[in-house]
Amino acid sequence: MLNCRVCLAVPRQLRLHSLTNSMLLHVWLEPDAFNLSFRLYATHPERRWWRSAMGSLKVALVQIQQAEDQESCKEDVLQHAADVIMAAPSADIYLLPELAPTGYNQHVFDSLDVWAEAEGPDAATCQVLSTVAKERDAFICYGVPFCHPDGGYTIRQVVLDNSGAVIATYDKIHLCHFGDGRETNWFRPGEHLCFFDCRGFRLGVLICADMRYTELCRELAIGRGCDVLLHPTAFARDVTFASWPSFVECRALENQVYWAAVNYAGDHFGGSMWCPPWVDGVERKMFRLGIEEAVVVHEATKEELASVRSSFPFLAARKDRSDYLSPQDR
């Protein structure tokens, strides 16, 4: 069978790793099976850099079950999370819920001296999941109660890159104290934003109730240039649960970003969501899981982001608060 060499020029804005100018990729393809060969080449675990060059990112929502036995030891909880990710489909980043794999429940809150961790690679959760990150050649975003050096605890999300190194952390800024949430009884709020780069995309992190604050989401998306907002939650089916999808869809569309919201599995949780930067009810729809433990992978693309932002350029016409004049200013 005749083979041919195809040269694809990659523009400067899609450069890979340390390359600073345009480059050529040489790919051997069978002319009569171009689509199949191209797809296999781009999705093979060792070819993720190729998918990055073409402008796509695979995000896995890890809707994991909390330990039902309150006597479960930390080692068992961590191992379950590791097993779930190791058995999951291939992705560029795996997103776990708020305080997962530790768990978001009264037992954990009443035993923070046992479950909380200090900063650094020696923390138990970091040790276990950094090994998984290296083996899967993927980023992992997980949650943990954090022992703040100034005293008290925060609800923290930690980001590992595919080498297993900690590259970002985020302490929840807006604690929940309504519905089933009473976080201010145990935790102190964070102060700093969190965003990082992964395979050519910029991702921002916010946690559960943070979504209710327009300014935080807008700053991550517009002020810091995020393409995807990661939204780990522990969203119980209380009086606030029904409005959660409305917030997700609104925040994704008003900021023209992908939104990845992940919850725990189980009868009292579930409903993890993926929302594209535009929803039309036909080709572009918001995806939602049920209550089962599952890992689903969704794809963000630079092409869709560019298409949405050029077709609906309303962000370019936005104004600062000071630009809206009161009637007395006429």
N, C-alpha and C positions, 0 to 999 in steps of 0.2 A: 504493500500500500504506500502510495506517495505521501511523503510528509513535506511540509513547507515551514519556513521560519517566518514568523510574523513579528514585526517591530512596532511597538506601541510607544509613542512619545508621551511622557507624563509631564504636565505643565508644572511650573515652579511652585504654584500654590498647593500642589499635592505632593511635594517632595517627601522622600522617605528618610527616616533616621537622620544621619549626619550629612546627607547630600544637600548641596546648596544651590544647584542649578538644574536645568532640565536633564533628564536622563532617559536612556532607552532600556526597555524591558524586552528580553528575547524569549519568546514562548513558542515551544514546538506544539503545533496543533494539527489534527487531521482535518483536511478541508471539508470532508463530507460529514463530520461530526463536531462541527465548531461549537455549537451551543452546549452540548454535553461536556466536551472537554474543557471548555471555558468555565462552566459551572463547577466542575470537580476541582479544577485548579484553584479557583478562587475561594472555595470553602474548605479545602483540606486544612486540618489543624496547623500544619507547618507552613501554610501559605497565607496566614492572616494579614501579613504585610501587604499582600496583593489586594485583598479586599479593602484595606485601608487606603491604598492608592486609588482605588476606584470610588472611594467616598462612602463607605458603609460601615455600620457598627452594629453588632449583635448584642442585645441586652437581654439577660435572663432574669425573669421574675421568679424568685425562689419562695413560693408560698409554703412555708414549713409548719409542721405541727409542733405546738408546745408540748413539753413533757407533761403527761397527765398525772404522773405520780410525783407528788411534791417532795418525796424523799429521793428523787433521782439525783445522782451526783453530777458534778460539773463535767467530769470526764465523759459520761454517757451522753450528755446533751451535746457536747462539742463533737463527739464522734458521729452522732446522728447527722449533724449538719454537714460534716465532712463527707459522709457516705452519700447523702442526697446530692451534693454538688458533683462528686466523682461519677455518679451514675447519670447525671443530667446530660442533655444534648450540648454540643459545643457552642460556646458563646465567647464574646470578648470581655464581658463583665457580668458577674453574678451579684444580684442585689438581694440581700436578706432584710427581713422586717426590722422594725424598731426593737432594740435590745435583743435581737436574735443573733446567735443561738441561745443566749442566756435565758430569755423568756420575759414576758411582761405580765406579771401577776403578783398577788399579795405576798406569796411565799418569797419571791425574789426581793421585793421591796423591804420586807421585814428582816431580810438576811443580807443586806448590802455589804456588810463587813466580810461576808464570805464570797459573794458573787462579784463584787466590784473589782476592777483591775486598775493598776497603775499604768503609766505610759511606758512604752518601750517594747522591743522585740521579745523580751522574756515573759511577757504576759501570756497566760495559758491559751487564751483564744487566738492570739496572734501566732503563737507557735504552731498550733494545729492547722489553722487556715492558711498560713503562709506556705506550708508544705503543699496544701491542695492547690493554691494559686500557681505554684511552680509546676506541679504535675499537669495541671490543666492549661498551662500557658495562658492564663487569664487573670484579669483584675477581679477582686472580690471586695464588696462593700458590706460590712457587717456591723451589728450594734452590740454595745456593752455598757454596763454601768461603770462610770469612770471615777476613780478616786482623785478629786481635785487637789492639787498641791497646797492650795490655800484653805483647804477644809471643805467638807461636804462632798456631794456626788453630783455628777451631771449625766444626762442621757446622751451618750456619745455614739457617733458613727465613724468607723475606721475604714480607710481605703487602702488596700494592698495592690501593688502592681503585679505583673506576671513574673517578677523575680521573687515575690514574697515580701518585698520591702514596704513599709508604711510610707505612703506618699502624701496622705492628707487625713485630717481628723476634723470632725464637726461636733460641737456641743450644742444641743437643741436650745435655740434662743427663746422661743415662745412655748412655755410649759402650759399644759392643759389643766384646768381646774374647773371643769364642768362636765356634764354627762357622767360617764363612769370614770372619768379621769380625775385623779387627785394628786397629780405629780408634784405640786409645790409642797406637799407634806414631806417629801423625801429628797427632792432634787433642787439644785440651784440652776438658774438659766445660764446659757452660754452667751458669748459676746461677738464672736467673729464668724464671718462668712466662710464657706468652703466651696472651692471649685478646683478642678484638675483636668488635665488633658489625657485622652485615651484614644489611641489609633487615629489621630487626626481630628477628633471631636473634643469639644470642651463640655464637661459635665459639672453641674452644680448639685449640691446636696442640701435638702431640707427635710425635717422630720415631722410627720403627722400634723399636729395643729399649726405648724409653721405655714401651711398652705393658706390659712385664713388671712394672712397679712400680705396684701397686694404689693406693698413696697419691697418686701424681701424677695418675692418672686421676680418682680420687675428688675431689681438691682442685679440679680443673678443672670437673668436673660439678656437684658439690654446693657446694663452697666458693666458686666463682666463677660459678656459675649458667649453665654452658654447655649449649646445646641440641644442638650438633653437635661432635664431636671429629674433627679432621682429622689423618690419620695417614700422612704421606708416608714411604715406605720404599724401601730397596734390598734387598729380601728375596731372597737367593740360595737356590737349591734345595739347601741343605745339610741337616745333621741337625736344624736348627731349623724348617725350612720346613713340615713336616707339622702342627706344633702352632700355626702362625700363625692359621688360622681359628678354632681353639678360643679363643684369647686375644681375638680380635676380637668374637666372639659373646658371650663372657662379660663383657667390659668394657662392651659396649653395653647388655646386659640388666641387669647389676648396678647400672649408673648411670642407666639409663633415658634414654639419649641415642642420637642417630643417630651411626654410626661410618663415616667415609669413609677407607678404606685404599687407597692407590695405590702401585703398584710399577712398575718398568721392564717393558717388553715384551721378549720374547726367550726362547729355549729354557731359559736358566738363571734366569729371573725369572718375571714374569707373575703371574696370580691376584689382581688387584686386587679389593677387596670393598666392598660397601655393606651395612650391617646396620641395620635399624630398631631402635627402642627395645624392641620385643618381637617374639619369633619364635614362631609357632604351627604352622609346617610346612604351613599351608594358604594363608591369605591373606597372612600376614606371613612372608616368607622372606628369608634372606641371599642376596644376589646376588654372583656371582663371575665374573670375566673369565677368558679363556684366556691364551695367551701372545702373541697378536697385538697390534700397535700399534693402539690404538683410544681413542676418547673416548666415554664413556657418561655420561648425565645422569640423576641421581636427584633425587627431590623430598622434602624434609622439610616437615612441616606442624605448625603449632601444635595443630591439632585432634587429630592422632594422639598427640602428646606428652601432651596433657591427658588423653586417653582412657586411655592406658597408665598414667599416674601415678595416676589415680583408681581404675582397675580393680585395680591391683596396688600398693597403697600401702605396700610394705614399707620404703621409704626413711625413712618417717616414724618407724619403730620402730627405726631403727639406734641403736647405742650407741657411745660412745667406748671406747677400749681400757681406760681406767681403770674403766669400769663393769662389766667382767667380773671377778668376784671369784675368787680362787684358793680351793681347798678349805680352806686354813688360815684364811681370813677368815670362816668360818662362825661 
